[in-house]
Amino acid sequence: TTAVSNVSLQVGAGEVYALLGRNGSGKSSLVRCLLGQRQADGGRAEVLGLDCWRDRRRLMERVAVAPEVPDVPPEMTAVAVGRFRARLATRWDADLYRDRLASFRIPDGFRFDRLSKGQQRQLALALALATRPDVLVLDDPTLGLDAVARRELFGELIGELADRGSTVLMTTHDLDGVEGLVDRVGILVEGRLVVDEHLEALKARFWTIQLTDRAVSAGAEQAIARLGEVSRRVVGSLAEVVVAGADEDALARLRQETGAAFEPRPMSLEEIFVAVCGGTGGA
C-alpha cells in the first residue's frame, strides 16, 4: 500500500501549519517520516536543515511531539515523569512544566493510567512544551479535551509558541478551533497533497454559489464551470455549487455577464474541507 505519494511542502519558521485529511489519508505516515520514525521509500525529508532519518538523534533535541496516544509509563505520576524527562532532555524548563500542570489542573500524585483521557493528553502536551522546542508536532491535540482546555490550547499555547519563533505542525479534526490560529493549511486526499496554501488565500477563492433558479442559462453554467466547480448539491428548486477559483471581482463579473440569479457565500475551513474531501475514503 502506498500511503503518501509525491507530497512536497515547506513549512517556514514560526508558522502554524495544519495538516488535514480524513482517516487513512496519509497524515500519520507523513508525520512519522518527518519525525524519523520511518524511512520514506523515496525523496527526502528535512526539519531544521537536518535529515529526518540520518540525523534523528540531533533533530529530536529540538523537536517536541505530543502524540495522539500518549506514551507515558502508566505507573508514573506527573511529577515522576517530569523528573525522568528532565534527565533525558537537553533543554528542560521545570518551571514551565509545573505551570502547565497547574493550569491543566493535573493532580501530582495520580498514576498516569488513573488520569482521564483528557488529562493524559494534557500531560503529554506539558512534557512537550517544557523542552521549549524549535518545532512542536501536535497529533490531533484536542482529542479528549473539554471546551475550556481546547480554548487554552489553541488560544494560548500555540500562539505563544508561534510568537517566539517556534514552528507548529499539527494534525487535527477540530477545524473550527484552528481556523483563527493557523497560518497555512495542507489537505491530504488518499495520499496526495491537494491543498497547500495560506488559510486566507484558501478562503478567498472558495465560495458557495446558491442558484435561486435551477433553470439557469447555458452561459451561466459555463461561467460557473470556469470558476472551478468542486461540488454541487440540489435541494428542491435550489442548487448549491462550490467553486474553488473565485473572488469577489470574479463573482461580480459572473453576475454582470450572465444575469444569473445567485447568492455567493464565503466558506469556513470546515466547509472547504468537506468540499475537497467529501466522498473520499475514511471515516
C-alpha positions, 0 to 999 in steps of 0.5 A: 500500500502506498500511503503518501505519494509525491507530497512536497511542502515547506513549512517556514519558521514560526508558522502554524501549519495544519495538516488535514485529511480524513482517516487513512489519508496519509497524515500519520505516515507523513508525520512519522517520516518527518519525525524519523520514525520511518524511512520514506521509500523515496525523496527526502525529508528535512526539519531544521536543515537536518535529515529526518532519518540520518540525523534523528538523534540531533533533530529530536533535541529540538523537536517536541511531539505530543502524540495522539496516544500518549506514551507515558509509563502508566505507573508514573505520576506527573511529577515522576515523569517530569523528573525522568524527562528532565534527565533525558532532555537537553533543554528542560524548563521545570518551571514551565512544566509545573505551570502547565500542570497547574493550569491543566489542573493535573493532580501530582500524585495520580498514576498516569493510567488513573488520569482521564483521557483528557488529562493524559493528553494534557500531560503529554502536551506539558512534557512537550512544551517544557523542552521549549522546542524549535518545532512542536508536532501536535497529533490531533491535540484536542482529542479528549479535551473539554471546551475550556482546555481546547480554548487554552490550547489553541488560544494560548499555547500555540500562539505563544509558541508561534510568537517566539519563533517556534514552528507548529505542525499539527494534525487535527479534526477540530477545524473550527478551533484552528481556523483563527490560529493557523497560518497555512493549511495542507489537505491530504486526499488518499495520499496526495497533497491537494491543498497547500496554501495560506488559510486566507488565500484558501478562503478567498477563492472558495465560495458557495454559489446558491442558484435561486433558479435551477433553470439557469442559462447555458452561459451561466453554467459555463461561467460557473464551470470556469470558476472551478466547480468542486461540488454541487448539491440540489435541494428542491428548486435550489442548487448549491455549487462550490467553486474553488477559483473565485473572488469577489471581482470574479463573482461580480463579473459572473453576475454582470455577464450572465444575469444569473440569479445567485447568492455567493457565500464565503466558506469556513475551513470546515466547509472547504474541507468537506468540499475537497474531501467529501466522498473520499475514503475514511471515516 
